[in-house]
Every structure is written in C-alpha cells, then in structure tokens.
Amino acid sequence: MVSLNQIDLRTTAKSKMSAAVFLTLRDRIVYLDYPQNFLLTEQQLCEEFGVSRTPLREAIFKLESMNLVRSVPRYGTFVTSIDAKEIRDTYVVKANLESLAGEAAAERITSSDAAQLERITDTLIKVAKEGNIREMFDCDFKFHETIWKATENPVLFDFLENIHARCLRFCIASTPKESWGIDNASEVAEICDAITGKKKEKAANLLKAHNMQFLALIKDRVSQPFEN
C-alpha cells in the first residue's frame, strides 16, 4: 500500500519537474530561442527533459495562461505571435502594478530579500558594463521577481510574473541592443536604493517611470505588425 507521505513526495517531485520545465520553456520563448509560431513537439520535449507528459502539459498550461503559447487541436502547441498593441496595453497595466509592488516591497522587505536585491543589482551593473545583454536581461528578471516576492502578495506576484514575461519578450525582439545597458542598470540601482531604504513613495514612482520609459522606447513599434 502506498502511504500518504509517499504520495506527497511524488506530488512534490512532479511539481518541481513541471516548474523546471516551465522556467526553461518560458526563457526560451522570452529570449527568442523559440521564434513566433514555433511548434513545441510534446514527444521531443518529454525526451529532452526526461519527464512524462503530465509535468510537461502542466508547464504548457501555465505558458498558455501567460499567452506565450497557444494549443491548436489536432495540430499542436505553438509559440504565440507578438501583438504590439497588446504589449502597449499590457505595459500600462504593468506600470501601475509595479508601482503598487514597489510601495509594498519598500514597506515589507526583509533583510534577506534586501541583501538579495543588492546582490542582483551589483551583478546587473557588472554585466551591463561588460555588454552581456542576455545576462543583463536575466538579472533584470530576477530583480523584478525579488521585488514581487517582497510584497508578500502572491496575487500581485502572479499577475506581474504573467505580464512581465510578455513585455520582456517584446522588448528583446524590438529594441536595438545599444538601447540597453548602463542606463537601465543605473535605474535599477536607484530603485534598489529606494526599496531597501524603505522609501515607499519614491520606490512606487521610480518603478512606474521605469516601465513607462520602456513603453516610450518601443512606441514606434506598437502601431506596426511585428515580425521576427
């Protein structure tokens, strides 16, 4: 007979596998390793990750809820096309939600989260100076996730995780590399100082401006059909 503890362990293991598959596929889509309309082949992915169909399908379901993939009956699962107008609308929402997150994080951040935020900021500045764009984007993602976590608001975290990935994919696809770098890192450092210094209003304003600045940066693309 299988005990409840054994069932719990199996469930936890499957959940971890699903999370690992999700993060890998999400990053491949966001960083354009998988282009628009790319077909995700279930059998190949199961073999690559060494998982059964269940954790893979759980990961695909979450990606679909984030509008990063779409499942077409009898045809398969495809990476979604980038909709520039949707991204414009999403950025407006994201700017306001991140403003809320900045205020909450500045109020509730723990010493360990503050230390992590500072470490990520230092690394981001370093890789920005080196011109390592991929690493910079990765650090930027981790920076924002640390802020969302510090809010202690899982609903806000889920919303921001969902829309941040979509916005980041568009930025990577549409923005010249020279537009990223030390200026972005300097903004992140200022946000870090505001949050770790528990300056709620400043953190909220900086995060909103940070998002709106990116919207301004890509405004010439939001009225055009997007192609890789």
N, C-alpha and C positions, 0 to 999 in steps of 0.2 A: 504493500500500500504506500502511495506517495503521501508524505506528510505536508502540512500547510507550510512549514518552513522551506521545504524543497520547492514547493510551488512558488513561494515568494522569491526564492533565489533565481528560479528560471525566469520569472516575470521581470525581475530586475535586470538579468543578463540580456534578455530580449530588448528591454527598454534602452539599455546602454548601446546595444548594437544599432538599434534604429536611430538613436541620437547621433552616433558616429557617422552613419551613412548619410543622414540628413545634412550634417555640417559639411561633409565632403562634397556632396552634390550641390548644396547651396553655394559654396565657394566657387565651384567650377562654373556655375551659371553666372554668379555675380561678377567674377573676374574674366568672363567671356571665353573660358576654356571650352565651354559648350556654347556655340552660337545660337542665334534665334532659329527656332523651328528644328533644332537638333532632336533626333529621335533617341529616347532613352530605352534601350533594349533590356528588358527585365532579366532574361537569362544571362546575358553578358555581365550585368551588374551584380547579380547574385554570385556568379563565379568569381568576379573580381574581388568582391568584399567578403566572400566566404560565408554568406548568410542565406537563410531561407527566404521565400517570397514574403513572409509575414512582416519582418522588420523593414524590408525594402519598401513594401507597399505602405507601411506606416510613414516612412520618410517621404515617399511620393505624395501621400495625402497632405502632409504638412506643407510641402513645397507648392502644392496646388492651392492650398488655402492662402498662400502668400502671393498667388498669381505669378509664380515663376515657371510653372509648368501647367499644361492642360492635357487631360486624358480624353482621347477620342475613341469611342467604342469601335472595336474591330480593327483599329489602325495602330493604336499605341499611345504612348505618352511623349509629348513634345515640349521643348523649351518655348515659352511664350515669346511673341514679338514684343519689342519695346514700343509702348504707346507714349509718345512725348507729351500729349495733352494730359494723360492720366498722371504722368510724373509731375507735371506742373501743379495739378490739383493736389497731389499727394504731398508735395513739398510744403504747400500752405498749411496743411493739417500737421505735418511733421514739425514745422517750425513752432507751432503753438504747443504741441505735446512735449517737445523737448524743452521749451521754456518752463512748462509745468514741472518736468522732470528735474531741471536744473535747480529750481527753487526747493523741491522736496529733497533732492540729494544733499544740497547745502545744509539743510536742517537736520537730516538724519544720518549723514555719512559717518561710518565708524572709522577708527584709526587704521584698521587693516585695509579697508577699502580706499581710504585716503592715500595710504602708502602705495597701494597698487596703482592708483590713478597717477601718482607722481612717477612711478617706475615706467609706466606705459608712455607718459608724456616725454620723459627723458629719451626713451628708445625711439619714439616718433621723430623727435628733433634730430637725433643722430642719423637715422636712415634717410630723413629728408635732405640733410646736408650731403649725404652720400649719393643722392639721386636715385635711391632704390624705391621706385614708385609702388611696386607690389607690396613690399614690406610696410611702406607708409600707410597704404590703404588698410592693411591688416591691423596695424596698430590703431588706426583711427576707429575701426570697427570695435576693437577691444576697449578703447577709451569710452566710446558711447555706451557699450554694454555695461561697463563698470558703473557709469552714472545711473543707468536704468535700474541696475541691481540695488544701488544705494538708496533708491526711493522707497524700497520695501513695499512696492506696489506692483504685484505680479500682473495685474490687468494692464497697467501702463507699460510694463516691460514687454508683454506680448504684442501690444499694438505697435510699439516702436520697433521691435525686432522685425515685425512683418514689413513695415513700410520702409525701414532703413535699407534693407537689402535691395528692394526695388529701386530706390533712389540712387544707391551706390552703383548699381549696375548701369544705370543711365549715365551717371557722371563719368564712369570709367570709359564707357563707349563713346561719349560725345565730346569730352573735354580734352584739349591738347595737353600733353604731358607737361609742357612748360608752365601751364596754369596751376600746377600743383607744386608743393614743395615747402620751402621755409616759411612762406607767408601763412599757409594753412597751419603749420606746426606752431607758429607764434600765437595764432588764435587759440589753438588747443591749450597752449601753456597758460594763457590768460584765463581761460575757462577753468582750468585745473586750479589755479590760484584762488579763484572766486569760490569754488565749491569747497576746497579743503580749508579755506579761510572762513567758511560758513556765511558768506555774503550772499544771501538768498536773492535779493532783487538784482544784484549785478550778474549773478550766475544765470538767472532767468533771461535777462536782457541779452547777454552775450550769446547764449545758445540760440535764441530766436534770430539774432542778427547773423550768426554763423550759418544757419540754414538758409536764410533769405539771401545771403551773399552768394551761395551756390546756385540758387534759383536765378539770380541776376546773371551769373556766369554762363548759364545754359539757355538764357531766354531766347537766343536766336534760333535754337533748335526746336523749341516747343511748338512752333507753328508749322513744322515740316514733318512729312513722313520720315521715319527713321530706318536706315539701312546700315548693316554692318559693313 
